[in-house]
Amino acid sequence: MGWFFKQKLIYVPTFLGALIIIISGFVVILFLIANTYSFLAPNVSPASKTLVIEGWIPESGLKNALAYYEANQYKHMIITGVPITQWTYSSPFSNMADASAGTMKQFFFRDTIYRAIIPSTIERDRTYSTAVALKHLLPVWNISSDTFDVYSMGAHARRSYLMFKKAFPDAHIGLITDTDPSFDHKKWYATSRGFRTVFSELISYFYSYFLFRPNEQLTSQLITEGHYIDKITALRFETDRYFADTLTSPLGKDAITAFRGLPYFPVDTNWNKKAKVKIDTSEAPFYMSTTTDRLPLYRKYAILTFIQNDSIFTLQAYQNLDHKKKNPEYNSLFIPFKDLTNGHETYGGGRYLDIEIPSGNQTNIDFNKAYNPYCAYHERWSCPLPPFENYLTTAVKAGVKKYKSTH
């Protein structure tokens, strides 16, 4: 047995020693329970006259934040906002910054409210993302980024402060923490709400402190791209509402009740193209062919050149002279085009784009905004036919798709 085992003298606690250890452990646990909430909900001395309010806090917190703002004579109010992920189709607000700012106005706050908003596409690290969004906007607003105060609430406050410090490592940041009214913070462990909130925030804080390694450049890129996607998505919601309205819809009356939204390609930032502009109005005006006998008067206004998949493409942009005559302020150019998706994924007669008259030698052609002629929805409409020079030999998988059984 000596080859595999050996005797070793060990000490075990006596009854008194075990009792002391148990009592000590119990005291430590009680101490941690008593101080966990206060650890997660600290206050850091105010440092500025700019107050950054986290937009997710409830109305009671907003009212307290406003009272604090006024009592301490702040000069700038900024509300950060994450996307509202419920009631997307019915809420007038898409993010909590706008909703909270609206609440502040209802509380009779009349001054400017600045808003730092992240897009709906950002679903992780949202507090850090709001701090990065704020970092990019402060110079635009001509507000110093060297010092500001954060107004937060409850057990989330320390983690919020950590995220702002990661985004602003050299700034002097104060922290004002309001009390979470949804549970008794002195007995947070006594309710499921309090226990879940404090315990999850404790774990999240230590994860963020030890393991979270932010990438500001990537976050900035995601914010920019996300705001663009949200903008296109909002435009699509607006278009669908227009189509569903019996007073404005281009659909036939019988089709409106069955309408459930237009089909779209997913938003693709690669189809938001920068194009070179060559103004050319030298050609004589011409009557553009349509699906009927109607012949609207246009003139070629510009040649637009863009690159897709290392290939160069051109489109002609036209000015509607009939509209221009009726409305001298008319400032749009019309781009009817066809591509390799027509007749399969998109309407066979081509699609349209509109842009403002470029002021320089560059513009954007956003194919995510490509829309169908009204002829795709009902035969009563008369629609211009894309001229041959606007036939693209590539598949533009962006914008609106073919609607139902259209051809």
C-alpha positions as CSV (number, residue, x, y, z in Angstrom):
1,M,0.0,0.0,0.0
2,G,2.9,2.4,0.6
3,W,3.4,2.6,-3.1
4,F,0.1,4.2,-3.7
5,F,-1.0,5.7,-0.4
6,K,0.5,7.5,2.6
7,Q,-0.6,8.7,5.9
8,K,-1.0,12.4,6.5
9,L,-1.9,14.3,9.6
10,I,-4.7,16.9,9.2
11,Y,-6.5,19.2,11.5
12,V,-10.3,19.4,11.6
13,P,-12.2,22.2,13.4
14,T,-13.5,21.5,16.9
15,F,-17.1,22.1,17.6
16,L,-16.3,25.7,18.7
17,G,-14.1,26.3,15.6
18,A,-16.8,24.9,13.3
19,L,-19.4,27.2,14.9
20,I,-17.1,30.2,14.5
21,I,-16.6,29.4,10.8
22,I,-20.3,28.9,10.2
23,I,-21.2,32.2,12.0
24,S,-18.4,34.0,10.1
25,G,-19.7,32.7,6.8
26,F,-23.2,33.7,7.7
27,V,-22.0,37.2,8.6
28,V,-20.2,37.5,5.3
29,I,-23.3,36.5,3.4
30,L,-25.4,38.9,5.3
31,F,-22.9,41.7,4.6
32,L,-22.9,40.9,0.9
33,I,-26.6,40.8,0.7
34,A,-26.9,44.1,2.6
35,N,-24.4,45.8,0.4
36,T,-24.9,44.3,-3.1
37,Y,-27.5,46.8,-4.2
38,S,-25.6,49.8,-2.9
39,F,-22.5,48.5,-4.7
40,L,-24.4,48.3,-8.0
41,A,-26.2,51.6,-7.5
42,P,-23.4,54.0,-6.5
43,N,-23.2,57.8,-6.8
44,V,-20.1,59.6,-8.2
45,S,-19.8,63.3,-7.5
46,P,-21.3,65.5,-10.2
47,A,-18.8,67.0,-12.5
48,S,-20.5,69.0,-15.1
49,K,-23.5,71.1,-16.3
50,T,-24.4,68.5,-18.9
51,L,-26.8,65.8,-17.8
52,V,-27.0,62.6,-19.8
53,I,-30.2,60.7,-18.9
54,E,-30.6,57.0,-19.7
55,G,-33.8,56.9,-21.7
56,W,-34.9,53.5,-20.5
57,I,-35.7,54.6,-17.0
58,P,-39.4,54.8,-16.1
59,E,-41.5,58.0,-15.9
60,S,-41.0,58.3,-12.2
61,G,-37.2,58.4,-12.9
62,L,-37.6,60.9,-15.7
63,K,-39.6,63.2,-13.4
64,N,-36.9,62.9,-10.7
65,A,-34.2,63.5,-13.4
66,L,-35.9,66.7,-14.5
67,A,-36.2,67.9,-10.9
68,Y,-32.5,67.2,-10.4
69,Y,-31.6,68.9,-13.7
70,E,-33.5,72.1,-12.7
71,A,-32.3,72.1,-9.0
72,N,-28.7,71.9,-10.1
73,Q,-29.0,74.4,-13.0
74,Y,-27.8,72.2,-15.8
75,K,-27.3,73.7,-19.2
76,H,-27.7,70.7,-21.5
77,M,-30.1,67.7,-21.3
78,I,-29.1,64.7,-23.3
79,I,-31.2,61.5,-23.4
80,T,-29.8,58.2,-24.7
81,G,-32.0,55.7,-26.3
82,V,-32.1,52.1,-27.2
83,P,-34.7,50.8,-29.7
84,I,-38.3,50.0,-28.6
85,T,-38.7,46.3,-29.3
86,Q,-42.4,46.1,-28.5
87,W,-45.3,47.8,-30.3
88,T,-43.0,48.5,-33.3
89,Y,-46.0,48.8,-35.6
90,S,-48.2,50.8,-33.4
91,S,-46.0,53.1,-31.3
92,P,-45.3,56.6,-32.5
93,F,-41.8,56.2,-31.2
94,S,-39.1,53.8,-32.4
95,N,-36.7,54.4,-29.6
96,M,-36.7,55.2,-25.9
97,A,-34.9,58.5,-26.3
98,D,-37.7,60.0,-28.4
99,A,-40.3,58.5,-26.0
100,S,-38.6,59.9,-22.9
101,A,-38.0,63.2,-24.6
102,G,-41.7,63.3,-25.3
103,T,-42.4,62.6,-21.6
104,M,-40.1,65.5,-20.6
105,K,-42.1,67.8,-22.8
106,Q,-45.3,66.6,-21.1
107,F,-43.5,67.6,-17.8
108,F,-43.3,71.1,-19.3
109,F,-39.6,71.1,-20.1
110,R,-39.2,73.7,-22.8
111,D,-35.5,73.7,-23.6
112,T,-33.6,71.7,-26.2
113,I,-33.3,68.0,-25.6
114,Y,-30.4,66.3,-27.4
115,R,-30.8,62.6,-28.2
116,A,-28.2,59.9,-28.7
117,I,-29.9,57.0,-30.3
118,I,-28.7,53.6,-31.4
119,P,-30.5,51.7,-34.2
120,S,-32.7,48.6,-33.9
121,T,-30.0,46.4,-35.5
122,I,-27.8,46.7,-32.4
123,E,-29.1,44.0,-30.0
124,R,-25.9,43.5,-27.9
125,D,-23.8,45.8,-25.8
126,R,-26.4,48.5,-26.2
127,T,-25.3,50.6,-23.2
128,Y,-21.8,50.9,-24.6
129,S,-23.2,51.6,-28.0
130,T,-25.3,54.5,-26.7
131,A,-22.1,55.9,-25.1
132,V,-20.3,55.6,-28.5
133,A,-23.2,57.3,-30.2
134,L,-23.0,60.1,-27.7
135,K,-19.2,60.4,-28.2
136,H,-19.8,61.1,-31.9
137,L,-22.6,63.5,-31.4
138,L,-21.1,65.8,-28.7
139,P,-18.8,67.6,-31.1
140,V,-21.7,68.1,-33.5
141,W,-23.7,69.7,-30.8
142,N,-20.7,71.8,-29.7
143,I,-20.9,70.2,-26.2
144,S,-17.7,69.3,-24.3
145,S,-16.9,65.6,-24.1
146,D,-14.3,66.2,-21.3
147,T,-16.9,66.1,-18.5
148,F,-20.6,65.2,-18.1
149,D,-22.9,63.5,-15.6
150,V,-24.9,60.4,-16.1
151,Y,-28.4,59.9,-14.6
152,S,-29.2,56.3,-14.2
153,M,-31.4,54.1,-12.0
154,G,-31.0,51.1,-9.7
155,A,-28.7,48.1,-10.0
156,H,-27.9,48.9,-13.7
157,A,-26.1,52.2,-12.7
158,R,-22.6,50.9,-12.0
159,R,-22.5,48.9,-15.3
160,S,-23.8,52.0,-17.2
161,Y,-21.0,54.0,-15.6
162,L,-18.4,51.4,-16.6
163,M,-19.6,51.5,-20.2
164,F,-19.4,55.3,-20.4
165,K,-15.9,55.2,-18.9
166,K,-14.9,52.7,-21.5
167,A,-16.2,54.9,-24.3
168,F,-14.8,58.1,-22.6
169,P,-11.6,56.9,-20.8
170,D,-10.2,60.4,-20.3
171,A,-13.4,62.2,-19.3
172,H,-14.5,63.2,-15.8
173,I,-17.9,61.6,-15.5
174,G,-20.3,62.0,-12.6
175,L,-23.1,59.5,-11.7
176,I,-26.5,60.2,-10.2
177,T,-28.3,57.0,-9.4
178,D,-32.1,57.1,-8.7
179,T,-33.8,54.4,-6.7
180,D,-35.5,51.6,-8.6
181,P,-39.2,51.8,-7.5
182,S,-40.1,48.3,-8.7
183,F,-38.8,46.7,-5.5
184,D,-37.5,47.5,-2.0
185,H,-33.8,48.0,-2.5
186,K,-33.1,47.3,1.2
187,K,-34.7,43.9,0.9
188,W,-34.1,43.2,-2.8
189,Y,-33.7,39.5,-2.1
190,A,-37.3,39.3,-0.7
191,T,-39.0,39.5,-4.2
192,S,-38.5,37.7,-7.4
193,R,-38.2,41.1,-9.3
194,G,-35.5,42.4,-6.9
195,F,-33.6,39.1,-6.8
196,R,-33.6,38.7,-10.6
197,T,-32.6,42.3,-11.2
198,V,-29.8,42.5,-8.7
199,F,-28.4,39.0,-9.3
200,S,-28.3,39.4,-13.1
201,E,-26.8,42.9,-12.9
202,L,-24.1,41.7,-10.5
203,I,-23.1,38.9,-12.9
204,S,-23.3,41.3,-15.9
205,Y,-21.2,43.9,-14.2
206,F,-18.3,41.5,-13.4
207,Y,-18.5,40.1,-16.9
208,S,-18.3,43.6,-18.4
209,Y,-15.5,44.5,-16.0
210,F,-13.3,41.5,-16.6
211,L,-14.2,40.2,-20.0
212,F,-15.8,42.9,-22.2
213,R,-13.3,44.3,-24.7
214,P,-15.1,47.0,-26.7
215,N,-14.2,47.8,-30.3
216,E,-15.2,51.4,-30.8
217,Q,-14.5,51.5,-34.6
218,L,-16.7,48.4,-35.2
219,T,-19.4,49.8,-33.0
220,S,-19.4,53.1,-34.8
221,Q,-19.7,51.3,-38.1
222,L,-22.6,49.2,-36.8
223,I,-24.4,52.4,-35.6
224,T,-24.0,54.1,-39.0
225,E,-25.2,51.1,-40.9
226,G,-28.0,50.4,-38.5
227,H,-29.4,54.0,-38.7
228,Y,-29.4,53.6,-42.5
229,I,-31.3,50.3,-42.3
230,D,-33.8,51.8,-39.8
231,K,-34.3,54.7,-42.2
232,I,-35.1,52.4,-45.1
233,T,-37.3,50.2,-42.9
234,A,-39.3,53.3,-41.7
235,L,-39.8,54.4,-45.3
236,R,-41.2,50.9,-46.1
237,F,-43.6,51.1,-43.2
238,E,-44.8,54.5,-44.5
239,T,-45.2,53.1,-48.0
240,D,-47.2,50.2,-46.8
241,R,-49.5,52.5,-44.8
242,Y,-49.9,54.6,-48.0
243,F,-50.9,51.4,-49.9
244,A,-53.3,50.3,-47.2
245,D,-55.2,53.7,-47.2
246,T,-58.2,53.7,-49.4
247,L,-57.7,57.4,-50.1
248,T,-54.2,57.1,-51.4
249,S,-53.6,53.4,-52.5
250,P,-52.7,52.7,-56.1
251,L,-54.2,49.3,-55.7
252,G,-57.6,48.4,-57.0
253,K,-60.4,48.8,-54.5
254,D,-61.0,45.1,-54.2
255,A,-57.3,44.5,-53.5
256,I,-56.9,47.0,-50.6
257,T,-58.7,44.8,-48.0
258,A,-56.4,41.9,-48.9
259,F,-53.2,44.0,-48.8
260,R,-50.7,42.9,-46.2
261,G,-47.6,44.9,-47.2
262,L,-45.3,45.0,-50.2
263,P,-42.6,42.4,-50.6
264,Y,-39.0,43.8,-50.4
265,F,-35.5,42.6,-50.7
266,P,-33.6,42.7,-47.4
267,V,-31.9,46.1,-47.0
268,D,-28.4,45.9,-48.5
269,T,-26.0,48.7,-47.8
270,N,-24.0,47.6,-50.8
271,W,-26.8,48.8,-53.1
272,N,-26.6,52.4,-51.7
273,K,-24.1,53.5,-54.4
274,K,-22.0,56.5,-54.8
275,A,-22.2,57.7,-58.4
276,K,-20.3,60.1,-60.5
277,V,-22.4,62.8,-62.1
278,K,-22.0,64.3,-65.5
279,I,-24.6,67.0,-66.2
280,D,-25.7,66.9,-69.8
281,T,-28.8,68.9,-70.9
282,S,-27.7,69.3,-74.4
283,E,-30.1,66.9,-76.0
284,A,-33.6,68.1,-77.1
285,P,-36.5,67.3,-74.9
286,F,-38.4,64.1,-75.9
287,Y,-41.7,62.4,-75.2
288,M,-41.1,59.3,-73.1
289,S,-43.1,56.2,-74.1
290,T,-45.6,54.9,-71.5
291,T,-47.9,51.9,-71.1
292,T,-50.7,54.0,-72.7
293,D,-50.9,56.7,-75.3
294,R,-49.8,59.3,-72.8
295,L,-46.5,61.0,-73.7
296,P,-45.0,63.0,-70.9
297,L,-42.3,65.5,-71.8
298,Y,-38.8,64.8,-70.4
299,R,-35.2,65.8,-71.0
300,K,-32.0,64.0,-70.2
301,Y,-30.4,65.9,-67.4
302,A,-27.4,63.8,-66.1
303,I,-25.4,60.7,-66.7
304,L,-24.7,58.7,-63.5
305,T,-21.9,56.2,-63.3
306,F,-21.4,53.7,-60.5
307,I,-19.4,50.5,-59.8
308,Q,-20.9,47.2,-58.7
309,N,-18.8,44.0,-58.4
310,D,-15.9,45.7,-60.2
311,S,-18.1,46.5,-63.2
312,I,-19.0,50.0,-64.3
313,F,-22.6,50.9,-65.0
314,T,-24.4,54.0,-66.2
315,L,-27.9,55.3,-65.8
316,Q,-29.6,58.3,-67.4
317,A,-31.5,60.7,-65.1
318,Y,-34.3,62.6,-66.6
319,Q,-36.2,65.8,-65.7
320,N,-40.0,65.8,-66.0
321,L,-40.6,69.1,-67.8
322,D,-44.4,68.8,-67.4
323,H,-43.9,68.9,-63.6
324,K,-41.3,71.6,-63.9
325,K,-43.7,73.8,-65.8
326,K,-46.4,73.4,-63.1
327,N,-44.0,73.7,-60.2
328,P,-40.9,75.8,-60.8
329,E,-39.4,74.6,-57.5
330,Y,-39.5,70.9,-58.7
331,N,-36.0,69.6,-57.9
332,S,-36.2,65.9,-58.6
333,L,-34.7,63.6,-61.3
334,F,-36.4,60.5,-62.5
335,I,-34.5,57.2,-63.1
336,P,-36.5,54.4,-64.7
337,F,-34.4,51.3,-65.1
338,K,-34.5,47.6,-65.9
339,D,-32.2,44.8,-64.7
340,L,-31.8,41.1,-64.7
341,T,-34.4,40.5,-62.0
342,N,-37.3,41.8,-64.1
343,G,-40.0,39.3,-64.8
344,H,-38.7,36.9,-62.1
345,E,-38.2,38.5,-58.8
346,T,-39.3,42.0,-59.8
347,Y,-41.9,43.6,-62.0
348,G,-41.3,42.9,-65.7
349,G,-41.8,46.5,-66.8
350,G,-38.8,47.7,-64.7
351,R,-38.6,49.9,-61.6
352,Y,-38.1,53.6,-60.7
353,L,-35.8,55.7,-58.6
354,D,-35.9,59.4,-57.7
355,I,-33.0,61.6,-56.7
356,E,-32.6,65.3,-56.1
357,I,-30.7,67.3,-58.7
358,P,-27.1,66.9,-57.7
359,S,-25.2,70.0,-56.5
360,G,-21.8,68.6,-57.3
361,N,-20.1,65.9,-59.3
362,Q,-21.2,63.1,-57.0
363,T,-24.5,61.7,-55.7
364,N,-26.1,58.6,-54.2
365,I,-28.2,56.2,-56.0
366,D,-30.0,54.1,-53.4
367,F,-31.4,51.0,-55.0
368,N,-33.0,50.0,-51.6
369,K,-35.5,52.8,-52.5
370,A,-36.3,51.3,-55.9
371,Y,-40.1,51.1,-56.4
372,N,-42.6,49.7,-58.9
373,P,-44.5,51.7,-61.4
374,Y,-48.2,51.9,-60.4
375,C,-48.9,49.7,-63.4
376,A,-47.6,46.8,-61.4
377,Y,-50.7,47.2,-59.1
378,H,-53.5,48.1,-61.4
379,E,-54.2,48.5,-65.1
380,R,-55.8,51.9,-64.8
381,W,-52.4,53.6,-64.5
382,S,-50.2,55.0,-67.2
383,C,-46.5,54.4,-66.5
384,P,-43.3,55.5,-68.3
385,L,-41.2,52.7,-69.9
386,P,-37.5,52.7,-69.0
387,P,-35.4,53.8,-72.1
388,F,-33.1,51.2,-73.5
389,E,-30.0,53.1,-72.2
390,N,-31.2,52.3,-68.7
391,Y,-31.1,48.5,-69.0
392,L,-28.6,47.2,-66.5
393,T,-26.9,44.0,-67.2
394,T,-26.8,42.9,-63.6
395,A,-29.3,41.7,-61.0
396,V,-30.4,44.5,-58.7
397,K,-31.6,42.6,-55.7
398,A,-32.7,45.6,-53.7
399,G,-35.8,47.6,-53.2
400,V,-39.4,46.4,-53.8
401,K,-40.1,43.0,-55.3
402,K,-42.7,41.7,-57.7
403,Y,-46.2,42.1,-56.2
404,K,-48.4,39.1,-56.2
405,S,-49.2,38.0,-59.8
406,T,-47.8,41.1,-61.5
407,H,-46.0,40.6,-64.7
